[in-house]
Amino acid sequence: MSKYTTGELAKLCGVTVRTVQYYDTRGILIPSELSEGGRRLYSDDDLKRMKIICFLRELDLPINTISQILNEEHPEKVISLLIEHQEKSLSDEISDKQKKLEKLRELKNGLKSHESFSLESIGDIAVIMEGKKKLKRMRWMMILTGIPVTALQCFSIIFLIVKGIWWQFVLWVLVAIPWGIIVSRYYFRQVKYICPECHELFKPTLKEAFWANHTPTTRKLTCTACGHRGFCVEVWGGDGK
């Protein structure tokens, strides 16, 4: 079995010699034996205990609390719960940091697309980033709900051409028109647009938005705030905002 001096134990645990000595005086890390010269010697079990003490100190637990935990009949159960809690806390912290990093990267990429930018343009990018995932989720939902309608259209056209059966095509029309109206009304209730001139958020009329020229992320509209007509950026506008 290995034996460690105070200095060796301190080095293995990343603490100072004075810290090890302090834990000895507080009675939470008593050396297993003393050498003939009176030097403190620590065993492998003492090393494990010291690492546990260091871990608990990193959780900002006071010395008295650590002493009480280590004197429990089953201290490993308490320590196990603390480890699980710390693991979850760190995982949440990492996840939060990752989200912030993604936002910073999106903001950085967004600024690269502007030859010159102002506080208003940074604000526009922030609004776009905020609802990007929600907008993407809504678009995917519309695509998924549209698959059965598209499948019905394909089958009805095939039956009409091959067998001359027309009633299935009529059925598709009766389904597709209400579906298109409902989905369009829902979609344009959930989105808003940023005017590139005044940087205001606005909602166009359903008629104008439906028939406007558009790209996947913009639509040519007339701003209700300043009257500018041009391609405006589509952003999430749901959640009562």
N, C-alpha and C positions, 0 to 999 in steps of 0.2 A: 504494500500500500504506500502511495506517495505521501511525502511530507513536505509542507510548504512553510517557508518563513513568512513573517509579516510582509516583507517587501515583495516576495514572490506572489503571495496571495493578492496583494494590492495591484500588482501589475496584471495578473490574469483577469481581474475584475474591473480594471480601468478606473481605479480609485487611488487616493493617496494613502500612504502608510498611516498618517494621522487619522484618517477615516476608519481604518481597520481597528486601530487602537481605541478609538472613541466607541465603536460598537462593542468592544471588549469591556470597557468600563461601564457601559449601559447594560451589560449582561445578556445581549442578544447574539453574541458571537464569541463564545469562550473557547480558547484553543484546546485541542484534544490533549496536548501534553506540553511539558516544558523540557527543553534540553538540559544537559548537565550544567551548562553555563547560564541557565535561566531564560533562554530565548523561547519565545512562543513558537509552537509548531502546530500547523493545521493539517487535517486529513482531507481526503477527497470529499467526505460528507460535509466537512466544514466549508469546503470550496462551493459545493452545491448550495449550502445554506447562505453563504455570502452572496451568491448570484441572485438568490431569491430575495434577499434583503435589498440588494441594489435595484431589482425590478420593482419592488414595492415602494422604494424611495422615489423612483421615477414617476410613480403614480401619485406622488405628493402625500403619501401616508406618513403621519408622524411616527417617531420612534416608539412611543408607548403603544400605538395601535399595532405596529409590526410585532412588538413583543407579545401582545395579547393573541394575535393570529398564530404566531409560531408556537405558542403554548397551548393552543387548542388540541383537543384529542385527535381531530382529523384536519390539520391545517391545509392539507392538499386540496380539500374540497372548497375551502374558501378561496385559496389561491387560484384554483381552476376557474371559479366563477369570475374572479378579477381578470384573469387572462382572456376569457371569452368576451367580457365587457370591453377590455382594452382593444381586442382584435376588431370588434364591431365598430368601436369608436374610430379606430384608425382607418378601417375600410370606408366608413362614411366620409371621413376627412379626405381620403384619397379620391373618392368619387366626386366630392365637392370641388377639389382642386382641379380634377380632370375636366369637369364642366366649365370651370373658369378659364382653363387653358384653351379649350375648344372655342369659347366665346372670343378670347383674345386673338386666336388665329383667324377666326372668321372676320373680326373687325379689321385685322391687319390686311387680309386679302381683299376686304371690301374697300379699304382706303387705297389699295394699289390700283383699283379700277377707276379712281377719280384722279384726273390730271391735277386738279386743284381742289382742295376740300376745306370746308369750314365747319364750325360747330354744328350748323344745321345739317350738313351732310353726314357728320358723325352720328347725330341724333337719328337720322333716317336709317342708317345702317343698324343702329341699336334696336330700332323698332322692327326691322326686318328679321334680325336674329332672334328676337324675343318670341315671335310667333312662327318661326320657320318649321319647327317640328309639328306643331298643331296643323299648319297649313298642309304639310306633306301628308299627315295622317288622314286629313279630310279628303284629299285628292285620291289617296289609295282606297278609301272607303267608297268613293264614287266609282272608281274603276271596278272594284269587286262587285258592287251592286249592278253595274252595267254589263257584266259578263253574261248573266242569264238572258238579258234583253238582246244582246248581240248574238248569242247562240240561237235564240228563237228567230231572229232575222235571217240568219244563214240557212236554217232548216226550212223556213217558209219560202225563201227564194229558190232553194233546190227543188222543193215539192212543186212550186209553181212552174219552173222550167221543165223538169223531168216528167211530172205527172199531170200538170195542168191544174193542180188543186190550188185554188185561190183563197179559200177561207182562212187558211193558216197565216197567209200574208196579211189579211185583214185583221186577224187576231193580234199579230205583231204590232200593226199600226195602232190598234186600240190600247195596247200595253205601252208602246214606246212613247206616244205623245204625252200621256199623263206622267209617265216616269220622267221624261225630259223636262216637263214644266216644274214638277216637284223638286227635282234635283237642282235645276237652275235657280229656282227661288231660294232654296236652302243655301246653295253655294254663295250667291251674292249677298245673302244676309250675314254670312260669316266673314266676308272679306271687306277690306277698305283699301284705299289707294293713296299713295303719297304723291303730291304734286311736286315736280322737279323745280318749279319756279318759287312757290311760296312755302314749300315743305310742310304744308298742312295736310292732315288726314281728312279724307272726305268719302262719302258714299254717293255714287252716281245712281241714276234711276235704273231700274231693272231693264227697261227697254234699251237704253243707251249701252249699258254694260254687255248685254246679250249680243248685240249686233256690232259691237266695236271690233276693230282690227286688234289682234293681240298676239303676244308671244307667250311662252310658258310662265313668264314672271311679270309681264307688263301688259297694259291695255291702253289703247288710245281713247282718251276721255277728255271732257271739259271739267276743269276744277270748279267746284261750287264756291270756293273761297275767293279766288282771284280771277277766274274766267279763262285761265290759260288752257289751250287745247293741245294735247300731245300725249306721248306715251308716259303713263304713270305707273309706278311700281306697286304691284299687288302685295298686300300684307294681311296677316291674320287680324280680324276685327271682331271676333266672337267674344264669348265670356262677358257679354254685356258692355264691352268697351266701345 
